[in-house]
């Protein structure tokens, strides 16, 4: 039995979509970004889909080190808000292009 996810599935999908949009904005391919982060392309696809297990539709659950590496490679900040009444909110904030 898996524990109830701390991050809602809706928030996980939104986070994954934000990562994907930023990757595309920067013109980076999934293969190249996955190598730079140290994960497989399939793992990156799952993160961008907001899922850790597509077969069972489980929400995103990457390691913190993976999220930090993604944020560095995508020139952004990781924001984790533990004070939300409905659970943890995890956001990616792209650094504005100068």
N, C-alpha and C positions, 0 to 999 in steps of 0.2 A: 504494500500500500504506500502510495506516495503522499507526502505531506501537502496540505493546501498551499498553493503558491502565494508568496508574499506580494509579488507584483501581479496585478490583474492581467488577464490575457489581452484586454484592450490596450492597456499601457505597453505591454510587451510588443504588440504589433506596431503601435505608434513609434516606439523607440527603434525598432527594426527598420521601419519605413524611413525614419529620419536618417539613420546610418546609410541606407541605400541611396536616398536622394543626395546626400552630401558626397558620397563616393562618385555618383554619376556627375554631379556638379564639378568635381575636381578632375573628371575624365579618367578615373582609375578603374581598371578591370578587376573583377572579383579575384581572379587567379593571383594577380600581382599584389593586391591588398592582403589577401589571405597569407601569402608567403611572408610579407612584411610584418604581419601581426603574429605569425607563428601558429596558424591554425589551417585546417584544410578548407578547400573551396566549399565543400558541402557544409562544414560548420558555419562558414560565413553566410551561405545561402539560408541556413536555418536561423541565424541571428537576424538577417534582413527580413525574414518571414515572421519573426517574433516567436519562433517555435524552437524548442530543444528536441522535440520528438514529433515529427510530422505524422507518423502512423497513429499516435494516440492524441494528437493535437494538444500536447502539453506546452505551456507557455515557456518563453525564453528563460534560460537559467545558465548563462555563461559565467565563467569565473571572473572575479573582479579584475584580475590581471589582464584578461582578454579585453574587457571593456576599456580599461585604461590604455592598452596598446592601440585599440581601434580609435579612441579619441585622439591620441597623439598622431597617428597616421592620417587622420581626417581633420587635423588642425581644429580641435574643439575641446570643450570641457564636459566632464561628466558631473551631473548634479544628482545627488541622492538625497531625497527628503524623507526622513523617517517620521515626521510629525503629522502626517496626513491621517485623518480618521479612518479612511477606507483602505489603508495599507501604504506600503512604500511606493514612492513615485521616483522613477529613475528617468532622467532626461539627458539628451545630448544637446549641447549648445555650440553650434559652429562659431568659430572666431570670425568676426567680420573681415572680409578681404579688404586689404588696404591698397 
